[in-house]
Amino acid sequence: MIAVRPPTITLSGVERVYAAATHEEVRALNGIDLTIAPEEFVSVEGPSGCGKTTLLNLLGLLDAPTRGALTFDGRDVGGQSDRERAKLRLRAVGFIFQRFYLLPTLTAKENIALPMRAAGIPRRERESRASELLEKVGLDGREDSFPHQLSGGEEQRVAIARAFANRPGLVLADEPTGELDSQNTATILDLLVAAHEITHSSVVLVTHNPKVAERASRHLTMRDGRVIADTREIVP
């Protein structure tokens, strides 16, 4: 399995508007101009409702802009079909969520292998890769454990391993430590930083926690659907 090259992602004048029950528009993103360069580790902070998750959904090809342009390694994905975005997303993007989203009927190893199976990776290769990733996140020997047999921190380690299974160029983490205590938070962040440094994947991390955001090398702050601060503008 060949690693996907970290993409350059560019948003130009991007807006995301939703229709509300009152027939009024809800503007989740309001004129975003942003470039994520290959191999960057970026944190995104801001209050609830400011557009952080909407931005992450666009970066992860789960959604498309209402207006403006979104390019993923030079490809305008805003006009692609859901199927086209899904195909690109499967190989190029890994996701880590706050609530893990491990399938309860699958073992740790099977959960990690799932995206590789969807990508058509041969069984022997995906089993070898899943075992390798379990070892890297400190869970060797737990291959046959089901999610209910793991602690929250262990579940998130499995989720991190799953996110890197297809060797994506971009990993998106939405509040990955939001349900963990301080000790597990530190462990998970160490793993994420180490994985970023080893694989050279780009990472975008959404968080409410300033101490979590500090682990990134670039920091964005959002308010009311806009990026109001970007350390790239002030830090060489």
C-alpha positions as CSV (number, residue, x, y, z in Angstrom):
1,M,0.0,0.0,0.0
2,I,1.5,3.3,-1.1
3,A,1.1,6.4,1.1
4,V,-1.0,9.2,-0.4
5,R,0.9,12.4,-0.8
6,P,-0.1,15.1,1.6
7,P,-2.4,17.5,-0.4
8,T,-2.4,21.2,-0.8
9,I,-6.0,22.3,0.1
10,T,-7.2,25.8,-0.8
11,L,-10.5,27.4,0.1
12,S,-11.3,30.7,-1.7
13,G,-14.3,32.7,-0.7
14,V,-15.9,29.6,0.7
15,E,-19.4,29.8,2.2
16,R,-21.6,27.0,3.6
17,V,-25.2,27.9,4.0
18,Y,-27.9,25.7,5.3
19,A,-31.7,26.1,5.1
20,A,-33.4,26.4,8.5
21,A,-36.9,25.2,9.5
22,T,-37.9,28.9,9.5
23,H,-36.9,29.1,5.8
24,E,-34.1,31.5,6.8
25,E,-30.5,30.7,5.8
26,V,-28.0,29.6,8.4
27,R,-24.5,30.7,7.4
28,A,-22.1,28.3,8.9
29,L,-19.1,29.5,7.0
30,N,-18.8,33.1,5.7
31,G,-16.1,33.8,3.2
32,I,-13.2,31.5,4.2
33,D,-9.9,32.0,2.4
34,L,-7.4,29.4,3.6
35,T,-4.6,27.2,2.4
36,I,-3.5,24.1,4.2
37,A,0.0,23.2,3.0
38,P,1.4,19.6,2.8
39,E,2.6,18.2,6.1
40,E,1.2,21.0,8.3
41,F,-0.2,20.3,11.8
42,V,-3.0,22.8,12.2
43,S,-5.3,23.4,15.2
44,V,-8.6,25.1,14.9
45,E,-10.1,26.8,18.0
46,G,-13.3,28.7,18.6
47,P,-16.6,28.6,20.5
48,S,-19.4,26.1,19.7
49,G,-21.3,27.0,16.6
50,C,-18.5,29.1,15.0
51,G,-18.1,26.7,12.0
52,K,-15.2,24.5,13.1
53,T,-16.9,21.2,12.4
54,T,-18.3,22.5,9.1
55,L,-14.8,23.5,8.0
56,L,-13.6,20.0,8.9
57,N,-16.4,18.4,6.9
58,L,-15.4,20.4,3.9
59,L,-11.7,19.6,4.3
60,G,-12.6,15.9,4.6
61,L,-14.8,15.9,1.5
62,L,-17.9,15.0,3.5
63,D,-19.5,18.2,2.2
64,A,-19.2,20.8,-0.5
65,P,-19.3,24.6,-0.4
66,T,-22.4,26.5,-1.2
67,R,-20.3,29.2,-2.7
68,G,-16.6,29.6,-3.4
69,A,-14.0,27.2,-4.5
70,L,-12.4,24.3,-2.7
71,T,-9.4,22.6,-4.4
72,F,-7.7,19.4,-3.1
73,D,-4.3,19.1,-4.6
74,G,-5.3,21.2,-7.6
75,R,-8.6,19.4,-8.2
76,D,-11.8,21.5,-7.8
77,V,-13.8,19.1,-5.6
78,G,-16.7,21.5,-5.0
79,G,-18.4,20.4,-8.2
80,Q,-17.7,16.7,-7.7
81,S,-20.4,14.2,-7.1
82,D,-20.8,12.5,-3.7
83,R,-19.5,9.3,-5.2
84,E,-16.4,11.0,-6.6
85,R,-15.7,12.7,-3.2
86,A,-16.2,9.5,-1.4
87,K,-13.7,7.6,-3.6
88,L,-11.1,10.3,-3.0
89,R,-11.9,10.5,0.7
90,L,-11.4,6.8,1.3
91,R,-7.8,6.8,0.1
92,A,-6.7,10.4,1.0
93,V,-8.3,11.2,4.3
94,G,-8.4,9.7,7.8
95,F,-10.8,10.7,10.5
96,I,-10.6,10.7,14.3
97,F,-13.7,11.6,16.3
98,Q,-14.5,12.5,19.9
99,R,-16.6,9.4,20.5
100,F,-14.4,6.9,18.7
101,Y,-17.1,5.3,16.5
102,L,-15.7,1.8,16.7
103,L,-18.0,-0.9,15.6
104,P,-18.9,-2.8,18.7
105,T,-19.2,-6.2,17.0
106,L,-15.7,-6.0,15.5
107,T,-12.4,-6.5,17.4
108,A,-9.7,-3.8,17.6
109,K,-7.8,-5.4,14.7
110,E,-11.0,-5.7,12.6
111,N,-11.9,-2.1,13.3
112,I,-8.5,-0.9,12.1
113,A,-8.7,-3.1,9.0
114,L,-12.2,-1.9,8.0
115,P,-11.1,1.1,5.9
116,M,-8.5,-1.0,4.2
117,R,-11.1,-3.6,3.3
118,A,-13.3,-0.8,1.8
119,A,-10.3,0.3,-0.3
120,G,-9.8,-3.2,-1.7
121,I,-6.5,-3.9,0.1
122,P,-5.8,-7.7,0.1
123,R,-6.6,-9.5,3.3
124,R,-3.1,-10.6,4.2
125,E,-1.8,-7.0,3.8
126,R,-4.6,-5.4,5.8
127,E,-4.1,-7.9,8.7
128,S,-0.4,-7.3,8.7
129,R,-0.9,-3.5,8.6
130,A,-3.5,-3.6,11.4
131,S,-1.2,-5.6,13.7
132,E,1.6,-3.2,12.9
133,L,-0.5,-0.2,13.8
134,L,-1.8,-1.8,17.0
135,E,1.8,-2.2,18.1
136,K,2.6,1.4,17.3
137,V,-0.2,2.7,19.5
138,G,0.8,0.4,22.3
139,L,-2.0,-2.2,22.0
140,D,-0.1,-5.2,20.8
141,G,-1.7,-8.2,22.3
142,R,-5.2,-6.6,22.2
143,E,-6.0,-7.6,18.6
144,D,-9.0,-9.7,19.6
145,S,-10.4,-7.2,22.2
146,F,-13.8,-5.7,21.5
147,P,-14.5,-2.0,22.1
148,H,-16.4,-2.7,25.4
149,Q,-13.3,-4.5,26.7
150,L,-11.2,-1.4,26.2
151,S,-10.8,1.8,28.2
152,G,-11.7,5.2,26.6
153,G,-8.1,5.9,26.0
154,E,-7.5,2.5,24.4
155,E,-10.5,3.0,22.2
156,Q,-9.1,6.3,20.9
157,R,-5.8,4.6,20.3
158,V,-7.6,2.1,18.0
159,A,-9.4,5.0,16.4
160,I,-6.0,6.7,15.7
161,A,-4.6,3.5,14.2
162,R,-7.7,3.2,12.0
163,A,-7.3,6.8,10.8
164,F,-3.8,6.1,9.5
165,A,-4.7,2.6,8.1
166,N,-4.8,3.6,4.5
167,R,-1.7,5.8,4.8
168,P,-3.8,9.0,4.1
169,G,-2.2,12.3,3.2
170,L,-4.6,14.2,5.5
171,V,-5.9,13.3,8.9
172,L,-8.7,15.2,10.5
173,A,-9.3,15.1,14.3
174,D,-12.6,16.5,15.7
175,E,-12.2,17.0,19.5
176,P,-10.2,13.7,19.8
177,T,-9.5,14.2,23.5
178,G,-12.9,15.7,24.4
179,E,-14.0,12.7,26.4
180,L,-10.7,11.7,28.0
181,D,-9.0,12.6,31.3
182,S,-5.8,14.6,31.4
183,Q,-3.5,11.6,31.4
184,N,-5.1,10.0,28.4
185,T,-5.3,13.3,26.7
186,A,-1.6,13.7,26.9
187,T,-1.0,10.1,25.7
188,I,-3.3,10.5,22.7
189,L,-1.7,13.8,21.7
190,D,1.7,12.3,21.9
191,L,0.6,9.5,19.6
192,L,-1.0,11.9,17.1
193,V,2.1,14.1,17.0
194,A,4.4,11.1,16.6
195,A,2.2,9.7,13.8
196,H,2.2,13.0,12.1
197,E,6.0,13.2,12.3
198,I,6.6,9.6,11.1
199,T,4.0,9.6,8.2
200,H,4.3,13.2,7.2
201,S,0.6,13.4,6.8
202,S,-1.1,16.8,7.2
203,V,-3.2,17.0,10.4
204,V,-6.0,19.4,11.2
205,L,-7.2,19.2,14.8
206,V,-10.4,20.9,16.1
207,T,-10.4,21.6,19.8
208,H,-11.9,23.7,22.5
209,N,-8.8,23.2,24.7
210,P,-6.0,25.7,24.3
211,K,-3.5,23.2,25.8
212,V,-4.4,20.7,23.1
213,A,-4.1,23.3,20.4
214,E,-0.6,24.2,21.6
215,R,0.6,20.9,20.2
216,A,0.0,22.1,16.7
217,S,2.5,24.2,14.8
218,R,-0.1,26.5,13.2
219,H,-3.2,27.8,15.0
220,L,-6.4,29.1,13.6
221,T,-9.1,30.8,15.6
222,M,-12.7,31.0,14.3
223,R,-15.7,33.2,15.1
224,D,-19.0,33.4,13.4
225,G,-18.0,31.3,10.4
226,R,-14.8,33.2,9.7
227,V,-11.1,32.6,10.5
228,I,-10.2,35.7,12.6
229,A,-6.6,34.7,13.5
230,D,-3.9,32.6,11.8
231,T,-0.5,32.2,13.3
232,R,0.9,31.6,9.8
233,E,0.4,35.3,9.3
234,I,2.6,36.4,12.2
235,V,5.0,33.5,12.7
236,P,7.7,32.9,10.1
